[in-house]
Amino acid sequence: MNKVTTVLVVDDEVNNRDIVCRRLEKRGFKTISVDSGKKAMDILSDQVLDLILLDVTMPEMDGFEVLREVRKKFTPLQLPVLMFTARDQSEDIVAALKEGANDYLTKPLDFTVAYARMTTQIALKRASEDLEKRNQIFQFEVALAKQLLRSLFPKQVPSMQGFEFGFKFVPSFAIGGDFFDVLPDATVTEMGFIFGDISGHGVSAALLSTMFKSQIRSCFAGPDSYIRKFEALNDCVGKEFPADSFVCCCLLMLDSLRSSVSMISATPLPLLILQPDRKIRRIFNGGPPLGFFPTNTMSEPYNFQSMQLVEGETLVVFTDGLTELEDGSGSIHSHEIERLENWILEESAGDAQNLADRLLEKAMKFSGKNTFDDDIMIMVIKKT
């Protein structure tokens, strides 16, 4: 063992303690021995232990009392306890296991058996400690990745004359790859948005989001048309992303002078438009996700579709985390656009940000929790 293992031996019989300690020390263990439960509790308060060998029958404070106090502070994986018991005291064995003992040893002690049972418990403890360390590192990386992902988003919700904006983003526990950015060539009267959902979860998804933002900046910097820029972005994702990675993506262009919205889509999800008559239109215009196919091999290239907007119309853009929700019973409801449309109709009163807030609240209520298995991103744009 790389780490010295410290064992506390608790037994009121001095001969038993001495024999066990000598045998353990020959095997490389560090031992501490005490003759009472009270002394054991004193040791426990100021020593770091790896395992306790605890006699059941002792005066004043017996082994069961000591075990109960140990389990108030340590789980069986954090501090294993093996109980000494007489060979014919099966009721002691049952009681010890119910109180939280990891295992038991019968007297007179068979040291070969004792050593095997001890090393098994210590190995489980070490594995648990290693898992906990790995989990701490994972949690740190997740927190860092979430911070990185949020840093890629615009610092504030955009503003533009003639439109109201509402935005909500909730990263999943495992971190998805939802992405939102304002195109770099925005003017007072024209503004473009990219909404993306990068395949995969975890730290890798956050890193790919960083790469995707850089690709957007590169592909949308030139004088080409938006359709050509979007196609260049598709080819860039295909060449630079890892194999089997892709981006479901939607580009929206708002023009305040023309009161119009233009759309290029690489996602199966529709754009929802709530009309003043409270009817909802679904706008499907999706080509294959970015990175699926090189542009020059696609039988149906991406389309640029424009629509006029009238006062009071509301656009709702969302990622699939909002329509692929697990309800309170654990059942998954996939691609339920109608449910989302009903929520929009129920919560349409108020401004764009209020609608975005209320849709997220609806999702939380439906799922019965405040965290989700996938990112949720909602963008609401209302023509005023």
Secondary structure, 3 states (H helix, E strand, C coil): CCCCCEEEEECCCHHHHHHHHHHHHHCCCEEEEECCHHHHHHHHHHCCCCEEEEECCCCCCCHHHHHHHHHHHCCCCCCCEEEEEECCCHHHHHHHHHHCCCEEEEECCCHHHHHHHHHHHHHHHHHHHHHHHHHHHHHHHHHHHHHHHHHHCCCCCCCECCEEEEEEEECCCCCCCEEEEECCCCCCCEEEEEEEEECCCCHHHHHHHHHHHHHHHHHCCCCCCHHHHHHHHHHHHHHHCCCCCCEEEEEEEEECCCCEEEEEEECCCCEEEECCCCCEEEECCECCCECCCCHHHCCCCCCCEEEECCCCCEEEEECHHHCCEECCCCCEECCCHHHHHHHHHHCCCCCHHHHHHHHHHHHHHHHCCCCCCCCEEEEEEEEC
